[in-house]
Amino acid sequence: GGPIMVTFSRGGGQFIAGKAADNTDDAACIAGSVAGALHVRAVAKLYGVPVILHSDHCQKAWLPWFDGMIKASEEYFEKNGEPLFSSHMLDLS
């Protein structure tokens, strides 16, 4: 199989975390996006395909979500030698 590319949006991250999850300071959006990224990486290993994980547009009001994904990516890098997310779309629209 070929490579897989998945784009995580702020709302998609909140959906993955669940409607009842506390989203104070975008906690659910961050947790869902990170959980989704980890899931995609784990399953992609079963198929032996490379993974490209990207974040969708981030407006200025959503910077806590963006910062949370950067932090998770840095922590993942420390353990695995590569970032959790391949790229981000910070356009502050």
C-alpha positions as CSV (number, residue, x, y, z in Angstrom):
1,G,0.0,0.0,0.0
2,G,0.9,3.6,-0.5
3,P,1.4,6.3,2.1
4,I,-1.5,7.6,4.1
5,M,-2.1,11.3,4.8
6,V,-4.6,12.4,7.5
7,T,-5.5,15.9,8.4
8,F,-6.8,16.6,11.9
9,S,-9.0,19.6,12.5
10,R,-9.8,21.2,15.8
11,G,-13.4,20.1,15.6
12,G,-12.4,16.6,14.5
13,G,-10.1,16.3,17.5
14,Q,-13.0,17.3,19.8
15,F,-15.2,14.7,18.0
16,I,-12.6,12.0,18.6
17,A,-12.5,12.9,22.3
18,G,-16.3,12.7,22.6
19,K,-19.1,15.2,23.1
20,A,-19.0,15.0,26.9
21,A,-15.2,15.6,27.3
22,D,-14.2,18.8,29.0
23,N,-12.9,21.2,26.4
24,T,-11.6,23.9,28.7
25,D,-8.5,25.4,27.1
26,D,-9.1,23.1,24.1
27,A,-8.2,20.0,26.2
28,A,-10.6,17.7,24.3
29,C,-9.5,19.1,20.9
30,I,-5.9,18.5,21.8
31,A,-6.5,15.0,23.4
32,G,-8.6,13.9,20.4
33,S,-6.1,15.1,17.8
34,V,-3.2,13.5,19.6
35,A,-5.1,10.3,20.2
36,G,-6.1,10.2,16.5
37,A,-2.6,10.7,15.4
38,L,-1.3,8.0,17.7
39,H,-4.0,5.6,16.4
40,V,-3.2,6.3,12.7
41,R,0.5,5.6,13.4
42,A,-0.2,2.4,15.3
43,V,-2.5,1.0,12.6
44,A,-0.2,2.1,9.7
45,K,2.5,-0.1,11.1
46,L,0.2,-3.1,10.6
47,Y,0.0,-2.2,6.9
48,G,3.7,-1.2,6.5
49,V,2.8,2.2,5.1
50,P,4.4,5.6,5.8
51,V,2.2,8.2,7.5
52,I,1.8,11.9,7.0
53,L,-0.2,13.7,9.7
54,H,-1.2,17.3,9.2
55,S,-3.3,19.8,11.1
56,D,-6.0,21.8,9.4
57,H,-6.3,25.6,9.4
58,C,-5.7,27.2,12.7
59,Q,-7.1,30.7,13.4
60,K,-5.6,32.9,16.1
61,A,-8.4,32.0,18.6
62,W,-7.4,28.3,18.3
63,L,-3.7,28.7,19.3
64,P,-4.2,26.7,22.5
65,W,-5.1,23.7,20.3
66,F,-2.1,24.3,18.1
67,D,0.3,24.7,21.0
68,G,-1.0,21.4,22.5
69,M,-0.3,19.5,19.3
70,I,3.2,21.1,19.1
71,K,3.9,20.0,22.7
72,A,2.7,16.4,22.0
73,S,4.7,16.3,18.9
74,E,7.9,17.4,20.8
75,E,7.3,14.8,23.4
76,Y,6.7,12.1,20.8
77,F,10.0,13.2,19.1
78,E,11.9,12.8,22.3
79,K,10.8,9.2,22.6
80,N,10.7,8.2,18.9
81,G,13.1,10.4,17.0
82,E,10.4,11.8,14.7
83,P,7.6,14.3,15.3
84,L,4.1,13.0,15.9
85,F,2.7,15.4,13.3
86,S,4.4,15.9,10.0
87,S,3.2,19.5,9.4
88,H,0.8,22.1,10.6
89,M,-1.3,24.8,8.8
90,L,-0.9,27.9,11.0
91,D,-2.6,30.6,9.0
92,L,-4.2,32.7,11.8
93,S,-7.2,33.2,9.5
